[in-house]
């Protein structure tokens, strides 16, 4: 990038943004996925949103770094609220808009066991 000031976003903050804002999970669901409490997840996502807003409003580059993490290539399991149909989605395919069986729009990600 040009000579932009950089702002730091941690791996945990990035993951919180992905789970809450991209995947649409509740703080409770996202906290479970990250292995933290709902309150802790709330603090992480609040900080992450402030960092991204600062970068967007003030023209800063975002540098994602820090933390211990493992990139998973496993499929994601979803379930339909209406018909209870379960199906897998490939990583990176985004959150499903509707159940492939009944087209109901309320679907949930099933946490790994």
Secondary structure, DSSP 8 states (H G I E B T S, - for coil): --S--EEEEEHHHHHHHIIIIIS---HHHHHHHHTS-HHHHHHHHHHHHHHHHHHHHHT-EEEEE-S--------EEEEETTT--EEEE-TTS---SS-TTT--S-EEE----
